Amino acid sequence: MKPDSLTWPPLVRADKVPLSIRVRDFLLTLLAWVAFCWMLKDAFHLTFDWLRPPFGRLTFLAEPDWAALWKPLRPFVQLTGVLVIWISFWAIVRRNTLRPQQEIPVAPAALDPETLCARYAVSVTQLTLWQQSKCVTVDVFEGSKIVAVDVADADHTHAASDP
């Protein structure tokens, strides 16, 4: 393969994925689901026993010690509650800032070149040159005074410090 033909990042389309990758992804996904179900096996057993007749009673399993289960979870739930209240408070306080701004229905009219040149104290020929350039960096000082202009074209770069 020639270096010119390589594209980065490489695009892997769904119809071009190798079979080995598909098998690997399937096995890893299956392994993750098996591990997830194994971690929740006690919860599944409790739910199954609770849903069996007589409905709502545990017949084969002992009732779990809910206080012991709640003890390690309590700080996490409390911290989560505090964070939810904190985020909600600041969302309400800053709702006007977070709300999207209204769009301007009509764009303002473009300035004619003479008015634009008079505002920034540049000549019309300089403005035309800058508009035709690929990249122009303009340093503006207080009061809208242009201090320096850097014009970068595809073939050369030159700086014009005196506009």
C-alpha positions in Angstrom: 0.0 0.0 0.0 1.3 3.4 -0.9 1.4 6.0 1.9 -0.7 8.4 -0.2 -3.6 6.0 -0.3 -3.8 5.7 3.5 -6.5 7.8 5.2 -6.6 8.7 8.8 -8.6 8.0 10.8 -9.3 4.7 9.0 -13.0 4.3 8.2 -14.4 0.9 9.0 -17.7 0.4 7.3 -20.1 -2.2 8.7 -19.9 -4.3 5.5 -16.1 -4.4 5.6 -15.6 -5.6 9.3 -13.6 -8.9 9.3 -15.3 -12.0 10.7 -12.7 -12.3 13.5 -13.6 -8.8 14.8 -17.3 -9.7 14.7 -16.7 -12.9 16.6 -14.5 -11.1 19.1 -17.0 -8.4 19.7 -19.8 -11.0 20.1 -17.8 -13.0 22.6 -16.8 -10.0 24.7 -20.4 -8.7 24.8 -21.6 -12.2 25.8 -18.9 -12.4 28.5 -19.9 -8.9 29.8 -23.6 -9.9 30.1 -22.7 -13.2 31.8 -20.6 -11.3 34.3 -23.3 -8.8 34.9 -26.0 -11.5 35.5 -23.6 -13.4 37.8 -23.1 -10.3 39.9 -26.9 -9.8 40.2 -27.7 -13.5 40.8 -28.9 -12.9 44.4 -31.1 -10.1 43.2 -32.6 -12.3 40.5 -33.2 -15.1 43.0 -35.0 -12.7 45.4 -37.1 -11.2 42.6 -38.1 -14.6 41.2 -39.0 -15.9 44.7 -41.0 -12.7 45.5 -42.9 -13.0 42.2 -43.8 -16.7 42.6 -47.1 -17.7 44.3 -47.9 -16.7 47.0 -47.1 -13.3 45.4 -45.2 -10.8 47.5 -43.7 -13.3 50.0 -40.4 -14.9 50.1 -41.0 -18.7 50.4 -37.6 -20.3 49.7 -35.1 -17.5 50.5 -34.6 -15.8 53.8 -35.5 -12.1 54.0 -32.3 -10.1 53.4 -30.9 -7.8 56.2 -32.0 -4.5 54.6 -30.3 -2.5 57.3 -26.9 -4.2 56.5 -27.4 -3.7 52.8 -28.4 0.0 53.3 -25.4 0.9 55.5 -22.7 1.0 52.7 -25.1 2.6 50.3 -26.3 5.4 52.6 -23.3 7.8 52.1 -23.5 7.4 48.3 -27.2 8.1 48.2 -26.8 11.1 50.5 -23.9 12.6 48.4 -26.0 12.0 45.3 -29.0 13.8 46.8 -26.8 16.8 47.8 -25.3 17.0 44.3 -28.8 16.9 42.7 -30.0 19.7 45.0 -26.8 21.7 44.3 -27.1 21.3 40.5 -30.9 22.1 40.6 -30.3 25.2 42.7 -27.7 26.6 40.3 -29.8 25.7 37.3 -32.7 27.7 38.7 -30.5 30.6 39.7 -28.8 30.7 36.2 -31.9 29.7 34.1 -31.8 32.9 32.1 -28.1 32.3 31.2 -28.7 28.7 30.4 -31.8 29.3 28.3 -30.9 29.6 24.6 -30.7 33.1 23.4 -33.2 34.3 20.9 -31.9 34.4 17.3 -31.8 37.6 15.4 -34.6 37.3 12.8 -32.8 39.4 10.1 -29.1 39.8 9.7 -27.9 43.4 9.8 -27.1 45.0 6.4 -23.5 44.8 5.3 -21.3 47.9 5.4 -20.2 49.3 2.2 -16.4 49.3 1.7 -16.0 53.1 2.1 -17.8 53.2 5.5 -15.8 50.2 6.7 -12.5 51.7 5.6 -13.3 55.1 7.2 -14.2 53.3 10.5 -10.9 51.5 10.7 -8.7 54.1 8.9 -7.5 51.8 6.0 -7.6 52.3 2.3 -10.1 50.5 0.0 -7.2 48.8 -1.9 -5.8 47.4 1.4 -9.3 46.1 2.3 -9.7 44.5 -1.1 -6.3 42.8 -0.7 -7.1 41.5 2.7 -10.5 40.2 1.6 -8.9 38.2 -1.2 -6.2 36.6 1.0 -6.6 33.1 2.4 -5.9 34.1 6.1 -5.6 37.5 7.7 -4.8 38.1 11.3 -5.7 41.7 12.5 -4.6 43.1 15.8 -7.0 45.7 17.0 -6.2 48.2 19.8 -8.7 50.2 22.0 -11.0 52.4 20.0 -11.1 50.1 17.0 -7.6 51.1 15.8 -5.9 48.5 13.7 -2.3 48.0 15.0 -1.0 45.2 12.8 -2.1 43.0 10.0 -0.6 39.6 9.2 -1.6 38.3 5.7 -0.9 34.6 5.1 -1.4 33.4 1.5 -0.9 29.9 0.3 2.4 30.7 -1.3 3.9 33.2 1.1 3.4 34.9 4.4 4.1 38.6 5.0 3.3 41.0 7.8 2.1 44.5 7.4 2.6 46.3 10.6 1.4 49.6 9.3 -2.1 49.3 7.9 
